[in-house]
Amino acid sequence: MARAGGYASWHELNQVAAPDATGDPATARRRLLNFLPKPCHAATRAWLNREPAAPDTAVPDIPPRWYSDVAPYWMASMGLHRRHTALVRRGSGPGQRLREDLVIGLLVNQHGGPSPTPWLDPRSLALVYRGDLRTLYRATIDHPNFETEFANLVNAGVLDWRPDGRDGPSLWVCAPQGLQAAVEEDAVGMALHWIEGAPESGEGEVRLTQALAVLGVDHPAAVSSALLRRNAGAYTGPGGEMLSVLTDLAVAGSLRSFALAYDLFVRMRPEARDYVRARLPAKIVSGYLPGLGYSAEVLHRWLTDHPDWAEALKVAAETPETLIREVSAMEASLSNARPAAA
């Protein structure tokens, strides 16, 4: 995890992510996650929570957490590159089919046979294939236009060829724009698909746990179980477990994760929608906005000047995107309301 985060060793990461003078473990936990890129968070939380190790994949080239931590980025990259990358999408001019083969064909191993498993660079979100070009493109490397189209993709920043890397040659499939958001949205969509379409299937709980982990929810398996079985235990109210998670996401400053989690929860538990939505504005004002540096004085003055703020947030909560836009508009307005620096 330390090396994935760009640190030379676990010792070096501990130096910057150490607890404060009080030795508070919660502080150490928060700092550790802050210093690691988001794709490392689910594995780090699982380790911190002493969760059971992921089962072995029985494939020597695929580590235990590959399917939960890397595969979502691999799948989303394929879809985004196919639909939106200018040189790859259909209709992009002569050579398009070969360029698509060099990107999408590599990702899906469309020619079959042995192929290296891609690794995820957690900072750039690039998918990294280790091996020389003939190993990676054995079916297309002899195409007369291979060198031309490969160079076009490299020059456009779609591919990054590193022949002299420390661990040998590697080809990086660069992350398409919006990849992190797509991974989160896909995970939520897949969870809802199984929960709504096959509510008795155990797959729904697996997918919900994965979605919660991607969104940054702590103890995702326990939260998933509480949501699906309605056994909220120590939680208060019909949506108590939802509100607890939303509080954590708001304090963590994860607006998109907050919006997606809220949408996921109320679609799973429509009977709790009104209860949770009524308390959503307070989560934003008491959890999310203070974390951005707005003082209680600035917030109080702004809320007083905008008496309809709570209702506006509840109306905007109809979809994740409208909620994100409304909160972003609040942030912009609050920024203008800050007193000028002396």
N, C-alpha and C positions, 0 to 999 in steps of 0.2 A: 504493500500500500504506500509506503514511504517513497519508493522509487517511482511508482505511478504518479505520485504527486509532485515529482520533480526534485526530490531530496536524495542526497547521496546514501543515507542510511536511516534506520528507524531512530537512532540516537539523535541525528540532526533534526528530524521532524519533532521529536519530543522536546527539543530545546526551544523551538518556536511555539509549540502548542501546549507547553506546560501549564499547570494550574497557577492561579495567582497566589499571593502570599498566604491566603487562608487555606490553601490546599484543597479548595472546593473541587470535587470530581466533576460536577456539572460544568464548571468553567473549563476544565481540561477537555471534556467531551466536546463542548461547543467550539473551542479553539481548534481542536483536531479536525473537526468537520469543516471549519472555515478555511483551513489551510490545504484541504484536499479538494480536487475538482469533483464536480457532482457525480460523474459515473462511479466514483470510488465510495460514495456515501453508503449505499445499501450494504456492500460488503463490510465496510467499517462498522456500521451499526450492528450488523449481525455478529461481528466479532466482539464488540463492546457488550452486547447483550447476552453473550455466551449462548447464542442459538446453535442448534445442532449443525454440524458441517453439512454442506451440500453433498448429495450422493455422487459417487463417481460416475462419469459418463460412459465408462467402458471403452472409450476411444482414446488411445494414447496421446493424440494431438489436441484433444479438447479437455481443458481443465474443468473441475467440478462446477464452478459458477459461470461458465461461459454462456450457457443458455439463458440464465437469468440476467446477467450483467452486460453481456456483449451482443447477444443475438438481437435484442430490441433495436440497437443502433444499426446493426447490419441490415435488418429488414426495412427500417425506415429509410436508410440511405438508398437502398434500391429503388423504392417508390419515388423519393424526391428527385433522384438523378434522372430517372426515366421520364418523369413528368415535367421537370423544370430546368434541368441543366441544358443550356442553349445548344451545345455541340452534340448532345446525346439524344435529345428528344426528336421524335419523328418530324420530318419536314425541315430539318436543319441544313439541308443542302447535300451536295455530293460527298460521299464517304460516310454518311450518317450510320449506315448499317454496320460498317466496320468499327466506327467509334463506339457505337452502342455495344458491340461485341467486346471491345477492349475494356469497357467499364462494367456494364450489366452482366455480360457473359462471364467476366472474371468473378463477380460477386456470387453468381448462381452456379458457377462451375458447369456451364451449359454443355460443355463437350465431354463431361464425365471423366472418370479416371481419378487417380490420386491428385489431390490439390491441397496446398497448405491452408490451415484454418486461419482466418484473419484475426489479428489482435486489434484491440481498440486503444488508440492513444487518448487518454482521458482528458487531456487539455485541449487538443485541437479537434477531437472527435473523429479523426481520420481512422480508416481501417487499414491495417498494416499487414501486407503479405510478404513473407520472407522467402527469398529464392531468386534465382536469375530469371531473365525474361523468357528463356526457352522453357523453363519449368512451368512458368505461369501462363504462357501463351503458346503451348505446344501445337495447338490447332490453327493458330492465326499468324504466328510469327513469320511464316514464309509468304504471307500475302504480299503482292508487289507494292501495296501502299501502306504496309504496316509502319514503317519508319516515319512516313509523312504524317499519318493520322495520330500515331503515338506522340510525336513531337507537338502536334496541334493541341492535344489534350494536356500535355505537360505545360505548354506555354500559356494555356488558358487557366491553369491552376486546378484542373480537375484531377489530374494524376501528379504524383511527385515521385520521381525515380531516384533512388539513393543507392548507387552501385557500390559505394565504399563505406557503408555503415559499420559501426562497431561490431554488430552481430552478423555481418555479412550483407549482401545486397538485399534491398527491400523496396517494395512498391507501395506507396501510400495512396489510397483512394480518399481524396480530400472530402471533408464533410460538406454536404450541400447546405445552403442557407436554411435556417429554421429547423435543424435536425433535432436539437434538444426538445423543442416544443412538440415536434411530431412524435418523438418517442413517448412523451407523457400522454399526449392525446390518444395515440394508438393503444397504450396500455389501459387507459380508462375505457375506451371504446370496446376493447376485447373483453374486459371484465363485465361490462354491461351486457354485451352480446350473450355471454354464457349465463349470467344471472337472470336475465329477462327471458332468454330462449329456452334454457334448461335448468330451472331453479333447483331441481333435485340432484343435479349432477355435481360431483365433487370437483369438477373442473372449474366451476364458478368460484369456489373458495380459493383455489390455486391462483386463478387469474386476478382475483381481487387482491390477494396478498401481494402479487407481483406489482399490480398497479399502485398500491399504497407504498410499496418500497421505492418505486420509481419517483413518486411524488415527494418522497422524503419523510414519510410517516414512520415514527419510531414504533418498534414492536408490531410490525404489520400483520403478522399471523394472529396475534391476540386481538387486534382491532378488527380484523376480518371476521374472526369467529364471533365477536360481540355483535357486529353489524348483521351478520347472517342469521344468527340464532336468537337475536333480540334479548340476549342475556347480558344486559349492560352491567350487572353486578353493582359495583360501587358508584356507577354514574347516576346522575340526577336528571330526571325528566325523560321524555320520549326520544330525545336526540342527544342525550348526554355524552355518549361516546363520540358522536360526530363533533360536538362543540369542543371537546377536549382536544381532538386532533386539529381542528381549525385554529384553536388558540395557539398550539405549538407552531403551526405553519405560519401564522400571522407574525408571531414573535421572531421567527426565523427569517422573516422578510421575503418569503416565497410567494409572491402575489399570484403568479400563474398556477402554481401548485395549489394554493388556497382556493382559487376559483374553480379549478378542475375537481378538487376534492369535494367542494360544496355541491357541484353539479352531480357528481357521482353519488353522493350520499342521498340527496333528495330524490333522485330518480330511483334509487334502490328502496328508499323508505318514504314514499309519498305522504304517508300519514304523519310524518314528522316535519314536513316541509315548512308549514307555517311557524312551528315552534322554533326551528333552526333559523329561518329567514328573519324572524323578529329579533334575533340576537346577533345576526351577522354584522350590522353596523358597529356594534360595540367592539367586536373583534378587530375591525379595521382601525377604529379610533384609539383603542387602548392597547392593541398589540402591534399592529403593522406600522402605523404612522410614527409613533414614538421611536421605533427602531431606525427610522430615517433621519432622526435628529431634530424632530419638531418638539419644542418645549411644551409643557402643559399650558403655559400662558398663551403661546401662539395658537395652539389647538383650541383652547377655550374661546379666544376672541373670534377665530374663524367660524367655529360652530355657532356662536351667537349671531354672527352676521349672515349665516346661511341656515336658517331654521328648517329648511326642507332637505337637509343633507341625508338624514337617515332614510327617509322615504325614497329618495333618489337611489340610494344604494340597494334598497330592497327591490325596487323595480328593475334595476340593472342586473340583479342576480338571476334574471331569467336565463341567461346564457353566460358561459365563462368569458367570452370576448366582450360582451357589453359590461360585465362587472369590471373587467380589467380596464376598459376605457374609462369608466366612471371614476374608479379609484385613481387612475393616472391623471384625470382632469382635476381631481381633488388635490393631488400632489402639486400640479402646476399652479393652481390657485393659491395653495398654501405657501409655495415658494415666493410668490409675489407679495404675500402678506407678511413675510419675515421682516423684522425691523432692519433697517440699513445698518451695516457694520460701522462702528465709530471710526 
